[in-house]
Amino acid sequence: MTWRTVRRALDGQWPEPRKRQRRKESRLDPYKPLIDGMLLADLNAPPKQRHTAQRIYDRLVEGYGADAISYSMVRVYVKDRRKEIRRQAGVGPDAMSVPQTHLPGAEARPRGVRDRAR
């Protein structure tokens, strides 16, 4: 930090707002609707027949000529997107959790009370 920065802060000058960064397009963008379709189809499929990230990657390379993408790109996208799709469909742990209705500490034993089972 220089004295000029300190002087501007003391004078009450606000820094200029930052410019918004334009999101870079990924090489995976053209294939995202295809991956989403595969993951949506997996919602009704038996567990043994669901797509793994490796299988999705293999299908994209073989069937759609997606040689410019890597397996790690597909794996990261599938990991995040699978959770979102299941949440939107109302399937999975987020849809099945039961909220607690008791106050924290309401079920605690009062101080000085001993167990009677001894």
C-alpha positions as CSV (number, residue, x, y, z in Angstrom):
1,M,0.0,0.0,0.0
2,T,1.4,3.4,-0.9
3,W,0.8,6.8,0.6
4,R,-1.4,7.7,-2.4
5,T,-3.8,4.8,-1.6
6,V,-3.9,6.0,2.0
7,R,-4.5,9.6,1.0
8,R,-7.4,8.6,-1.3
9,A,-9.0,6.5,1.5
10,L,-8.7,9.4,3.9
11,D,-10.2,11.8,1.4
12,G,-13.2,9.5,1.0
13,Q,-12.6,8.6,-2.6
14,W,-14.2,5.3,-3.5
15,P,-12.3,3.0,-5.9
16,E,-13.7,2.6,-9.3
17,P,-16.1,-0.4,-9.7
18,R,-14.5,-3.4,-11.3
19,K,-15.4,-4.4,-14.8
20,R,-17.3,-7.6,-15.0
21,Q,-15.3,-10.5,-16.5
22,R,-16.9,-12.1,-19.4
23,R,-17.2,-15.8,-18.9
24,K,-14.9,-17.8,-21.0
25,E,-16.6,-20.4,-23.2
26,S,-15.6,-23.9,-22.4
27,R,-15.0,-26.6,-25.0
28,L,-17.5,-28.7,-23.1
29,D,-20.4,-26.1,-23.7
30,P,-21.7,-27.7,-26.9
31,Y,-22.0,-31.1,-25.2
32,K,-23.6,-30.0,-21.9
33,P,-27.2,-30.5,-23.2
34,L,-26.3,-34.0,-24.2
35,I,-24.8,-34.8,-20.8
36,D,-27.8,-33.3,-19.1
37,G,-30.1,-35.6,-21.2
38,M,-28.1,-38.6,-20.2
39,L,-28.3,-37.7,-16.5
40,L,-32.0,-37.1,-16.8
41,A,-32.5,-40.5,-18.3
42,D,-30.6,-42.0,-15.4
43,L,-33.2,-40.8,-12.9
44,N,-35.5,-43.7,-14.0
45,A,-32.8,-46.3,-14.8
46,P,-31.8,-49.0,-12.4
47,P,-28.5,-48.3,-10.5
48,K,-26.4,-50.8,-12.5
49,Q,-27.5,-49.1,-15.8
50,R,-26.8,-45.5,-14.9
51,H,-24.1,-43.6,-16.7
52,T,-20.7,-43.1,-15.1
53,A,-18.6,-40.1,-16.0
54,Q,-16.2,-42.4,-17.9
55,R,-19.1,-43.9,-19.9
56,I,-20.5,-40.4,-20.7
57,Y,-17.0,-39.3,-21.9
58,D,-16.7,-42.5,-24.1
59,R,-20.1,-41.9,-25.6
60,L,-19.2,-38.2,-26.4
61,V,-15.9,-39.2,-28.1
62,E,-17.3,-42.1,-30.0
63,G,-20.7,-40.9,-31.0
64,Y,-20.3,-37.1,-31.3
65,G,-16.6,-36.7,-32.2
66,A,-15.8,-34.7,-29.0
67,D,-12.0,-35.1,-29.3
68,A,-11.3,-31.6,-28.0
69,I,-12.6,-32.4,-24.5
70,S,-10.9,-34.3,-21.7
71,Y,-12.2,-36.8,-19.2
72,S,-11.5,-34.5,-16.3
73,M,-13.7,-31.8,-17.8
74,V,-16.6,-34.3,-18.1
75,R,-16.0,-35.7,-14.6
76,V,-16.1,-32.4,-12.9
77,Y,-19.2,-31.3,-14.8
78,V,-21.0,-34.6,-14.2
79,K,-20.2,-34.5,-10.5
80,D,-21.8,-31.1,-10.0
81,R,-24.6,-31.4,-12.5
82,R,-25.8,-34.8,-11.3
83,K,-26.5,-33.3,-7.8
84,E,-28.4,-30.4,-9.3
85,I,-30.5,-32.6,-11.6
86,R,-31.4,-34.9,-8.7
87,R,-32.3,-32.0,-6.5
88,Q,-34.5,-30.4,-9.2
89,A,-36.3,-33.8,-9.7
90,G,-36.9,-34.1,-6.0
91,V,-34.7,-37.2,-5.6
92,G,-31.8,-37.8,-3.3
93,P,-30.8,-36.9,0.2
94,D,-31.8,-33.2,0.0
95,A,-35.4,-34.2,-0.8
96,M,-35.5,-36.8,2.0
97,S,-34.1,-34.9,4.9
98,V,-36.4,-34.2,7.8
99,P,-35.9,-30.8,9.5
100,Q,-35.4,-30.9,13.3
101,T,-38.2,-29.2,15.2
102,H,-36.7,-29.1,18.7
103,L,-34.7,-26.2,20.1
104,P,-31.0,-26.8,20.5
105,G,-30.3,-28.0,24.0
106,A,-33.9,-28.6,24.8
107,E,-33.3,-32.3,25.4
108,A,-30.2,-31.9,27.5
109,R,-30.2,-33.1,31.1
110,P,-30.3,-30.4,33.7
111,R,-27.0,-29.9,35.6
112,G,-26.5,-32.1,38.7
113,V,-29.0,-34.8,37.6
114,R,-27.6,-38.3,37.6
115,D,-28.6,-41.4,35.7
116,R,-31.0,-43.6,37.7
117,A,-30.1,-46.7,35.8
118,R,-26.9,-47.3,37.7
